[in-house]
Amino acid sequence: MQLSSSGLSSPGPDRRTLLRGMGGAVALGAGIPLLSACGGSGTASDPKTVTVGSNASDAVPKKAFADIYAAYKKKSGITVDVITKDHNTFQEQINSYLQGTPDDVFHWFAGYRMQFFAGKGLATPIDDVWKTIGDNFSVAMKVLSQSEDGNHYFVPLYTYPWALFYRKSVFKQYGYEVPTTWDQLVALCKRMMQKDGLVPIAFGDKDAWPAMGTFDQINFRANGYDFHVELMAGKASWLDAKVRKTFDLWTELLPYHQDGAVGRTWQDAAQTLASKKAGMYLLGTFVAQQITDKAALEDLDFFAFPEIDPAYGQDTVEAPTDGFMLSKAPKNKAGGSPAAEQIYLKSDPSVVAASRTADTSSYTPLRKKAYEMISGAKHLTQFMDRDSRPDFTSTVMQPALQKFIRDPKGIDRRWSPSTSAASASGSTCSCCAFVLSNFMRSLPHELTEAALVDGASVWRLYWQITLPLCKPAMAALATLPSIWIYNDFSWAIVLISTGENMPITSALNNLSGQYFTDPNLIAAGALLTAIPTLIVYFALQRQFVSGLTLGANKG
């Protein structure tokens, strides 16, 4: 998600930059064993080197990781050779990078994005490393580090939670209490708006990603962690009644969000909270970076998104997590995982260590609370664009959610399968009916009049005279709509949730990778896709050409 920092007189870093800069709270005890697992890799001439592919291109995280690698070298005698690329470039080229000759270790993300490459055989299981570091992490963090085959492929380094942020002084001034249920949240929003003149929930979705965080919170609170994960992975349908339930709940809460959200950046919305004009703000802990006044920062607090269904409670926390993975073929992989002291980087106060055994004595109260929330969570999610295909979230979900924010009642038109199917089939049928009707009107009236004079019934007139004359038209209409349907792209994406069921033209979109697009592969696929259309055209060329003038009035 590329985010904008426009709209502020002193714009802060965008979210991608924030994620790149979050080198704080890294447990060296987690990172060193993974490097040790590659100890002695390198080349034959340099067996004491581990290579690392890094996306930490900004100065702060780059230095932070350099400190970790220096400490590792001091302890193990093994040099870490870091190859750093721009964060965006690294992510776009990750697929080809891993299929080529990747470094021994590379920086990446937990959850679905890790599982994607593990499932493709582009990463090496590191269960031996987890035997050493496993006790340092919660069960939920272990799940984030596992693929569907049950093996561990990821070592978490740092993370941060999403929650509802508020100013303690504002809650004290108006006598508010932290809501723990959905009804309490709605009642609090109503009171803030109608009685106290506050914006209940600050909201800025100009960059199109904050709304995805709101959807996540409501969805896993209302439908549970399991359904949320299945939905994000494409195993559950977006037309499921549970998804509609999520939007219905959001529709109830949306009037209490800040107006004009689609035209406002998240940074501007954060200033509404900082100036005490808003009561709450649903975002990650990086919102703290937008509050520069020390007293105001100390006044900042947060609480977990309230319970919606008691069956699921508040046991799920959205906590995007970054860390390390081992490539598919590290050179001369060797065992070993020496005990290592923990080093905590203090570059960013908005992130926390992924390890539950981290030393939090230097943490601020806000940071400690974030650490405790994540450590105590039963389930951890990553964020919609990390838990599902990024190309799906950017091209489908982000525009859809912004349309929902502008017009929540329009969800019936956009999310109803019957409406979508009727629109898809009706658009083609109506066009064919219009063309065929005009063609019939162009038939000589003398033929029908002569048949009627000879005593032919209306049915016999239609069956023996009109219909045979319409054969060229029907042949052309059989050709044209077939090509239209074959070439259709958007409806298949809207109505079909699994790629194996998509028609070939829509499935062609799957050749555009999540992190890398090979234009040569797409060109080859497009050529193969066009072959059936060309065959149909040459076989039915006469009908196709005649179809171009079907229904035209003759002078």
C-alpha positions as CSV (number, residue, x, y, z in Angstrom):
1,M,0.0,0.0,0.0
2,Q,1.5,3.2,-1.1
3,L,0.5,6.0,1.2
4,S,0.4,9.7,0.8
5,S,1.6,12.1,3.5
6,S,0.0,15.1,1.7
7,G,-2.3,17.4,3.6
8,L,-0.1,18.2,6.6
9,S,2.0,21.3,7.0
10,S,4.7,19.1,8.4
11,P,4.0,15.7,6.8
12,G,5.1,12.6,8.7
13,P,6.3,9.4,7.1
14,D,3.8,7.3,5.2
15,R,2.8,3.9,6.5
16,R,5.2,2.0,4.3
17,T,8.0,4.2,5.6
18,L,6.8,3.7,9.1
19,L,7.0,-0.1,8.6
20,R,10.5,0.3,7.1
21,G,11.5,2.4,10.1
22,M,10.2,0.2,12.8
23,G,13.5,-1.4,13.8
24,G,12.6,-0.9,17.5
25,A,12.4,-3.8,20.0
26,V,14.1,-6.5,18.0
27,A,15.1,-9.5,20.0
28,L,18.5,-10.6,19.0
29,G,17.8,-13.9,20.7
30,A,15.3,-14.5,17.9
31,G,17.5,-13.2,15.0
32,I,20.8,-14.8,15.9
33,P,19.7,-18.4,15.8
34,L,18.4,-18.0,12.3
35,L,21.7,-16.5,11.2
36,S,23.4,-19.4,13.0
37,A,21.3,-21.8,11.1
38,C,23.1,-20.5,8.0
39,G,26.4,-20.3,9.8
40,G,29.2,-21.3,7.5
41,S,27.2,-20.8,4.4
42,G,28.8,-18.3,2.0
43,T,31.2,-19.4,-0.7
44,A,33.9,-22.1,-0.6
45,S,36.5,-19.3,-0.3
46,D,34.6,-17.6,2.4
47,P,32.8,-20.2,4.6
48,K,32.4,-17.8,7.5
49,T,29.8,-15.5,5.8
50,V,26.0,-15.4,5.9
51,T,24.3,-13.3,3.2
52,V,21.1,-11.4,4.0
53,G,18.7,-9.8,1.6
54,S,17.3,-6.7,3.3
55,N,14.5,-4.3,2.5
56,A,15.6,-2.0,5.4
57,S,16.8,0.8,3.0
58,D,16.1,3.7,5.2
59,A,18.9,5.0,7.4
60,V,17.4,4.2,10.8
61,P,16.5,0.6,10.3
62,K,19.6,0.0,8.2
63,K,21.8,1.1,11.1
64,A,19.6,-0.9,13.6
65,F,20.1,-4.1,11.7
66,A,23.8,-3.4,11.2
67,D,24.1,-3.3,15.0
68,I,22.5,-6.7,15.3
69,Y,24.8,-8.2,12.7
70,A,27.8,-6.7,14.3
71,A,26.8,-8.2,17.6
72,Y,26.3,-11.6,15.9
73,K,29.7,-11.4,14.3
74,K,31.3,-10.6,17.7
75,K,29.6,-13.6,19.3
76,S,29.9,-16.1,16.5
77,G,32.8,-14.9,14.3
78,I,30.6,-15.2,11.3
79,T,30.3,-12.1,9.0
80,V,26.9,-11.0,7.8
81,D,27.0,-9.7,4.2
82,V,23.9,-7.5,3.7
83,I,22.5,-6.7,0.3
84,T,20.0,-3.9,0.8
85,K,17.4,-2.8,-1.8
86,D,14.8,-0.1,-1.7
87,H,11.8,-1.4,0.2
88,N,9.3,-1.1,-2.7
89,T,11.7,-2.6,-5.2
90,F,12.5,-5.5,-2.9
91,Q,8.8,-6.3,-2.5
92,E,8.1,-6.0,-6.3
93,Q,10.9,-8.3,-7.2
94,I,10.7,-10.8,-4.3
95,N,9.2,-13.5,-6.5
96,S,12.0,-13.5,-9.2
97,Y,14.6,-12.9,-6.4
98,L,13.6,-16.1,-4.6
99,Q,13.4,-18.1,-7.8
100,G,16.9,-17.1,-8.8
101,T,19.9,-17.2,-6.5
102,P,18.7,-15.5,-3.3
103,D,20.7,-14.7,-0.2
104,D,20.7,-17.2,2.7
105,V,18.4,-15.1,4.8
106,F,15.9,-12.4,3.7
107,H,13.6,-9.9,5.4
108,W,9.9,-10.6,5.0
109,F,6.4,-10.6,6.7
110,A,4.5,-13.1,8.8
111,G,1.2,-14.8,8.0
112,Y,-0.1,-15.3,4.5
113,R,2.8,-13.6,2.7
114,M,5.2,-16.0,4.4
115,Q,2.9,-18.9,3.7
116,F,2.7,-18.0,0.0
117,F,6.4,-18.5,-0.6
118,A,6.7,-21.5,1.8
119,G,3.9,-23.2,-0.2
120,K,5.8,-22.5,-3.5
121,G,8.9,-24.2,-2.1
122,L,10.9,-20.9,-2.1
123,A,11.8,-21.0,1.6
124,T,13.4,-23.5,3.9
125,P,11.8,-24.8,7.1
126,I,13.5,-23.7,10.2
127,D,12.0,-26.0,12.9
128,D,15.5,-26.6,14.3
129,V,15.7,-22.9,15.0
130,W,12.3,-22.9,16.7
131,K,13.5,-25.7,19.0
132,T,15.8,-23.1,20.5
133,I,13.7,-20.0,20.4
134,G,10.1,-21.4,20.6
135,D,9.7,-20.7,24.3
136,N,10.3,-17.0,23.6
137,F,7.1,-16.6,21.7
138,S,3.4,-16.9,22.3
139,V,1.2,-19.6,20.7
140,A,-0.3,-16.9,18.4
141,M,3.1,-15.7,17.2
142,K,4.1,-19.3,16.5
143,V,1.0,-19.8,14.4
144,L,2.0,-16.7,12.4
145,S,5.4,-18.3,11.7
146,Q,4.0,-21.6,10.5
147,S,2.9,-22.6,7.0
148,E,0.0,-24.9,6.1
149,D,2.4,-27.9,6.2
150,G,2.9,-27.3,9.9
151,N,6.6,-26.3,9.6
152,H,8.1,-23.0,10.8
153,Y,9.5,-20.8,8.1
154,F,9.7,-17.4,9.8
155,V,11.3,-15.7,12.8
156,P,9.3,-12.7,14.1
157,L,11.3,-9.6,15.1
158,Y,9.0,-6.7,15.8
159,T,5.3,-6.0,15.7
160,Y,2.6,-3.4,16.7
161,P,-1.2,-3.6,17.4
162,W,-4.2,-1.9,16.0
163,A,-6.6,-0.5,18.6
164,L,-8.9,2.4,19.4
165,F,-6.8,5.3,20.6
166,Y,-8.1,8.1,22.8
167,R,-6.9,11.0,25.0
168,K,-7.2,10.1,28.7
169,S,-7.9,13.8,29.6
170,V,-10.9,13.8,27.2
171,F,-12.4,10.7,28.7
172,K,-11.9,12.1,32.2
173,Q,-13.3,15.5,31.3
174,Y,-16.6,14.1,30.0
175,G,-16.8,11.1,32.3
176,Y,-16.5,8.5,29.6
177,E,-15.8,4.8,30.3
178,V,-13.9,2.5,28.0
179,P,-16.4,0.4,26.1
180,T,-16.0,-3.4,26.1
181,T,-19.0,-4.4,24.0
182,W,-20.5,-3.2,20.7
183,D,-23.6,-1.7,22.2
184,Q,-21.4,0.3,24.7
185,L,-19.3,1.6,21.8
186,V,-22.3,2.7,19.8
187,A,-23.8,4.4,22.9
188,L,-20.5,6.2,23.6
189,C,-20.3,7.4,20.0
190,K,-23.9,8.7,20.2
191,R,-23.1,10.6,23.4
192,M,-19.9,12.1,22.0
193,M,-21.7,13.4,18.9
194,Q,-25.1,14.5,20.3
195,K,-24.3,15.7,23.8
196,D,-20.6,16.7,23.8
197,G,-20.1,17.9,20.2
198,L,-17.1,15.7,19.5
199,V,-16.3,13.7,16.4
200,P,-16.8,10.2,17.9
201,I,-14.2,8.4,15.6
202,A,-11.5,10.2,13.7
203,F,-11.2,8.7,10.2
204,G,-9.1,9.4,7.1
205,D,-9.2,7.0,4.2
206,K,-7.7,9.0,1.3
207,D,-4.9,6.5,1.0
208,A,-7.5,3.7,0.9
209,W,-5.9,1.4,3.4
210,P,-7.3,2.5,6.9
211,A,-10.8,1.3,6.0
212,M,-9.3,-2.2,5.6
213,G,-8.3,-2.1,9.3
214,T,-11.8,-1.2,10.3
215,F,-13.3,-4.1,8.2
216,D,-10.8,-6.5,9.8
217,Q,-11.7,-5.5,13.4
218,I,-15.5,-5.8,12.9
219,N,-15.2,-9.0,10.9
220,F,-13.1,-11.1,13.3
221,R,-15.1,-9.7,16.3
222,A,-18.4,-10.6,14.6
223,N,-17.5,-13.8,12.8
224,G,-14.4,-15.1,14.6
225,Y,-10.7,-15.6,13.7
226,D,-11.2,-18.8,11.7
227,F,-13.7,-17.3,9.3
228,H,-11.6,-14.1,8.9
229,V,-8.5,-16.0,8.0
230,E,-10.4,-18.2,5.5
231,L,-12.0,-15.1,3.9
232,M,-8.6,-13.4,3.6
233,A,-7.1,-16.5,2.0
234,G,-9.9,-16.8,-0.5
235,K,-11.3,-20.0,1.0
236,A,-14.5,-18.3,2.1
237,S,-16.8,-16.4,-0.3
238,W,-17.1,-12.6,-0.1
239,L,-20.8,-13.2,-0.9
240,D,-21.2,-15.1,2.4
241,A,-23.9,-13.8,4.8
242,K,-21.2,-13.3,7.4
243,V,-19.6,-10.7,5.2
244,R,-22.9,-8.9,4.8
245,K,-23.2,-9.0,8.6
246,T,-19.9,-7.2,8.9
247,F,-21.0,-4.5,6.6
248,D,-24.4,-4.2,8.4
249,L,-22.5,-3.6,11.7
250,W,-20.2,-1.1,10.0
251,T,-23.2,0.7,8.5
252,E,-24.5,1.2,12.1
253,L,-21.2,2.7,13.2
254,L,-20.3,4.7,10.1
255,P,-22.5,7.7,10.9
256,Y,-20.2,8.3,13.9
257,H,-17.0,8.4,11.8
258,Q,-15.5,11.7,10.7
259,D,-17.2,13.1,7.6
260,G,-15.4,13.3,4.3
261,A,-13.0,10.5,5.2
262,V,-12.2,9.6,1.6
263,G,-10.7,13.0,1.1
264,R,-8.7,13.0,4.3
265,T,-5.3,11.4,5.0
266,W,-4.8,9.4,8.2
267,Q,-2.3,12.0,9.4
268,D,-4.9,14.7,9.2
269,A,-7.3,12.5,11.1
270,A,-4.7,11.9,13.8
271,Q,-4.5,15.7,14.3
272,T,-8.2,15.7,15.0
273,L,-7.5,13.3,17.9
274,A,-4.4,15.2,19.0
275,S,-6.4,18.5,19.2
276,K,-9.1,16.8,21.3
277,K,-11.8,17.3,18.6
278,A,-12.2,13.6,18.2
279,G,-13.0,11.1,20.9
280,M,-11.3,8.0,19.4
281,Y,-9.3,6.8,16.5
282,L,-8.9,3.2,15.2
283,L,-5.4,2.8,13.9
284,G,-2.0,1.2,14.7
285,T,0.3,2.4,17.4
286,F,2.2,4.4,14.7
287,V,-0.5,7.1,15.3
288,A,1.7,8.2,18.2
289,Q,4.2,9.5,15.7
290,Q,1.8,12.2,14.7
291,I,1.6,13.6,18.3
292,T,4.8,15.5,18.8
293,D,3.9,17.3,22.1
294,K,5.4,15.2,25.0
295,A,2.5,15.9,27.4
296,A,-0.1,15.0,24.7
297,L,1.8,11.8,23.9
298,E,1.7,10.9,27.6
299,D,-2.0,11.5,27.5
300,L,-2.5,9.0,24.7
301,D,-4.0,5.6,25.6
302,F,-5.8,2.9,23.7
303,F,-8.2,-0.1,24.2
304,A,-9.0,-3.2,22.3
305,F,-11.8,-3.1,19.8
306,P,-15.0,-4.0,21.8
307,E,-16.6,-7.5,21.8
308,I,-19.4,-8.1,19.3
309,D,-20.1,-11.8,19.6
310,P,-19.4,-13.3,23.1
311,A,-18.4,-16.5,21.4
312,Y,-15.3,-14.7,20.1
313,G,-14.8,-12.0,22.7
314,Q,-11.7,-9.9,22.2
315,D,-9.2,-12.8,21.7
316,T,-8.0,-11.6,18.3
317,V,-5.5,-8.7,17.8
318,E,-4.4,-7.2,14.5
319,A,-0.6,-7.1,14.8
320,P,1.4,-6.8,11.6
321,T,4.8,-8.5,12.2
322,D,8.1,-8.4,10.3
323,G,11.1,-10.7,10.6
324,F,13.4,-13.1,8.8
325,M,13.0,-16.2,6.5
326,L,15.5,-18.7,5.2
327,S,15.8,-19.0,1.4
328,K,15.1,-22.3,-0.5
329,A,18.8,-23.3,-0.9
330,P,21.1,-21.6,1.6
331,K,24.7,-22.5,0.8
332,N,26.1,-25.2,3.1
333,K,23.4,-24.8,5.7
334,A,24.8,-25.7,9.1
335,G,23.2,-26.2,12.5
336,G,23.8,-24.4,15.7
337,S,22.0,-21.8,17.7
338,P,24.2,-20.1,20.3
339,A,22.5,-18.4,23.2
340,A,22.5,-14.7,22.5
341,E,21.7,-11.7,24.6
342,Q,18.9,-9.5,23.5
343,I,19.5,-6.1,21.9
344,Y,16.7,-3.6,21.8
345,L,16.7,-0.8,19.3
346,K,15.2,2.5,20.3
347,S,14.6,4.0,16.9
348,D,10.8,4.0,17.1
349,P,8.6,4.0,20.2
350,S,5.5,2.7,18.3
351,V,6.7,-0.9,17.9
352,V,7.4,-3.7,20.3
353,A,9.4,-6.9,20.4
354,A,7.6,-10.0,19.0
355,S,9.3,-12.1,21.7
356,R,7.2,-12.5,24.9
357,T,10.4,-12.7,27.0
358,A,11.6,-9.3,25.9
359,D,13.0,-6.8,28.5
360,T,10.3,-4.1,28.6
361,S,11.9,-2.0,31.4
362,S,12.7,0.8,29.0
363,Y,9.3,0.8,27.3
364,T,6.9,3.7,27.8
365,P,3.5,2.9,29.4
366,L,1.9,2.9,25.9
367,R,4.5,0.6,24.5
368,K,4.2,-1.8,27.5
369,K,0.4,-1.9,27.0
370,A,0.9,-2.7,23.3
371,Y,3.4,-5.4,24.2
372,E,1.0,-7.0,26.8
373,M,-1.9,-6.9,24.3
374,I,0.0,-8.8,21.7
375,S,1.6,-11.2,24.1
376,G,-1.7,-12.1,25.6
377,A,-3.7,-12.5,22.4
378,K,-5.1,-15.9,21.5
379,H,-5.0,-15.1,17.8
380,L,-3.0,-12.6,15.7
381,T,-3.9,-11.3,12.3
382,Q,-1.7,-9.2,10.0
383,F,-3.9,-6.7,8.1
384,M,-6.0,-7.3,5.1
385,D,-3.3,-6.6,2.5
386,R,-0.9,-9.0,4.3
387,D,-3.5,-11.7,5.1
388,S,-4.7,-11.9,1.5
389,R,-3.4,-11.2,-2.1
390,P,-2.2,-7.6,-2.3
391,D,-3.4,-7.4,-5.9
392,F,-6.9,-8.3,-4.8
393,T,-6.9,-5.8,-2.0
394,S,-5.6,-3.0,-4.1
395,T,-7.7,-3.5,-7.2
396,V,-10.9,-4.9,-5.6
397,M,-11.3,-4.2,-1.9
398,Q,-9.8,-0.7,-1.6
399,P,-12.1,0.8,-4.2
400,A,-15.1,-1.2,-2.9
401,L,-14.6,-0.1,0.7
402,Q,-14.3,3.6,-0.4
403,K,-17.5,3.2,-2.3
404,F,-19.1,1.7,0.8
405,I,-17.9,4.7,2.9
406,R,-19.4,7.1,0.4
407,D,-22.7,5.2,0.0
408,P,-23.2,2.4,2.7
409,K,-26.7,1.7,1.4
410,G,-25.2,0.8,-2.0
411,I,-23.8,-2.4,-0.5
412,D,-27.0,-4.2,-1.7
413,R,-26.2,-3.3,-5.3
414,R,-22.5,-4.2,-5.1
415,W,-22.6,-7.3,-2.9
416,S,-25.8,-9.1,-4.0
417,P,-24.9,-12.2,-6.1
418,S,-28.4,-12.3,-7.6
419,T,-28.2,-8.6,-8.7
420,S,-24.7,-9.1,-10.1
421,A,-25.7,-12.2,-12.0
422,A,-28.9,-10.7,-13.4
423,S,-26.9,-7.6,-14.5
424,A,-24.3,-9.7,-16.2
425,S,-26.7,-11.9,-18.1
426,G,-29.3,-9.1,-18.7
427,S,-26.8,-6.8,-20.4
428,T,-26.0,-9.4,-23.1
429,C,-29.6,-10.6,-23.5
430,S,-31.1,-7.1,-23.9
431,C,-28.5,-6.3,-26.6
432,C,-29.3,-9.4,-28.5
433,A,-33.1,-8.8,-28.3
434,F,-32.7,-5.3,-29.5
435,V,-30.5,-6.3,-32.5
436,L,-32.7,-9.3,-33.5
437,S,-35.9,-7.2,-33.2
438,N,-34.5,-4.5,-35.5
439,F,-33.4,-7.3,-38.0
440,M,-37.0,-8.7,-38.0
441,R,-38.4,-5.3,-38.7
442,S,-36.2,-5.0,-41.7
443,L,-37.7,-8.2,-43.3
444,P,-40.0,-7.5,-46.4
445,H,-43.6,-7.0,-45.3
446,E,-44.7,-8.6,-48.6
447,L,-43.6,-12.0,-47.4
448,T,-45.7,-11.9,-44.2
449,E,-48.7,-10.4,-45.9
450,A,-48.6,-13.1,-48.6
451,A,-48.5,-15.8,-46.0
452,L,-51.4,-14.4,-44.1
453,V,-53.4,-14.1,-47.3
454,D,-52.7,-17.8,-48.0
455,G,-54.2,-18.6,-44.5
456,A,-51.0,-19.1,-42.4
457,S,-51.4,-18.8,-38.7
458,V,-49.2,-16.5,-36.7
459,W,-47.2,-19.5,-35.3
460,R,-46.8,-21.0,-38.8
461,L,-45.7,-17.5,-40.1
462,Y,-43.1,-17.3,-37.4
463,W,-41.9,-20.9,-37.6
464,Q,-41.7,-21.4,-41.4
465,I,-41.0,-17.9,-42.7
466,T,-39.7,-15.4,-40.2
467,L,-37.4,-17.8,-38.3
468,P,-35.6,-19.3,-41.4
469,L,-35.0,-15.7,-42.6
470,C,-33.4,-14.9,-39.2
471,K,-30.8,-17.7,-39.4
472,P,-28.0,-15.5,-40.5
473,A,-28.9,-13.0,-37.8
474,M,-29.0,-15.7,-35.1
475,A,-25.7,-17.2,-36.3
476,A,-24.1,-13.8,-36.0
477,L,-25.6,-13.2,-32.6
478,A,-24.4,-16.7,-31.5
479,T,-20.9,-15.6,-32.6
480,L,-20.7,-12.1,-31.2
481,P,-22.0,-12.8,-27.6
482,S,-19.9,-15.9,-27.4
483,I,-16.8,-13.7,-28.0
484,W,-18.1,-11.0,-25.6
485,I,-18.6,-13.6,-22.9
486,Y,-15.2,-15.2,-23.6
487,N,-13.5,-11.9,-23.4
488,D,-15.4,-10.7,-20.3
489,F,-13.0,-9.9,-17.4
490,S,-14.7,-7.9,-14.6
491,W,-17.8,-10.1,-14.0
492,A,-15.8,-13.3,-13.5
493,I,-13.6,-11.5,-10.9
494,V,-16.7,-10.2,-9.1
495,L,-18.7,-13.4,-9.2
496,I,-16.1,-16.1,-8.8
497,S,-13.9,-16.2,-5.8
498,T,-11.5,-19.1,-6.7
499,G,-9.0,-18.9,-9.5
500,E,-9.4,-22.5,-10.7
501,N,-13.0,-21.8,-11.7
502,M,-12.4,-18.6,-13.6
503,P,-12.6,-18.4,-17.4
504,I,-9.3,-18.2,-19.1
505,T,-9.4,-14.5,-19.9
506,S,-10.0,-13.6,-16.2
507,A,-7.6,-16.3,-15.0
508,L,-4.9,-14.5,-17.1
509,N,-4.9,-11.9,-14.3
510,N,-3.3,-14.6,-12.1
511,L,-0.2,-14.4,-14.1
512,S,0.3,-11.0,-12.7
513,G,2.2,-11.9,-9.5
514,Q,1.6,-10.5,-6.0
515,Y,5.1,-9.2,-5.8
516,F,6.5,-9.4,-9.4
517,T,5.0,-9.3,-12.9
518,D,6.7,-11.0,-15.8
519,P,5.5,-9.2,-19.0
520,N,6.9,-11.9,-21.2
521,L,4.8,-14.5,-19.4
522,I,1.6,-12.3,-19.6
523,A,2.2,-11.7,-23.4
524,A,2.5,-15.5,-24.0
525,G,-0.6,-16.1,-22.0
526,A,-2.5,-13.4,-23.8
527,L,-1.5,-14.9,-27.2
528,L,-2.7,-18.4,-26.1
529,T,-5.9,-16.8,-24.9
530,A,-6.6,-15.2,-28.2
531,I,-6.3,-18.4,-30.3
532,P,-9.8,-19.7,-29.6
533,T,-11.2,-16.3,-30.5
534,L,-9.3,-16.3,-33.8
535,I,-10.5,-19.8,-34.6
536,V,-14.1,-18.8,-34.0
537,Y,-13.7,-15.7,-36.1
538,F,-12.2,-17.4,-39.2
539,A,-14.7,-20.3,-38.9
540,L,-17.7,-17.9,-38.8
541,Q,-16.2,-14.9,-40.6
542,R,-19.2,-14.4,-42.8
543,Q,-21.7,-14.3,-39.9
544,F,-19.3,-12.1,-37.8
545,V,-19.0,-9.4,-40.6
546,S,-22.7,-9.5,-41.3
547,G,-23.4,-9.1,-37.6
548,L,-21.7,-5.7,-37.6
549,T,-24.7,-4.3,-39.6
550,L,-27.4,-6.4,-38.0
551,G,-30.5,-4.4,-37.2
552,A,-29.4,-1.4,-39.4
553,N,-32.3,0.2,-41.2
554,K,-32.1,-0.1,-45.0
555,G,-32.9,2.9,-47.2
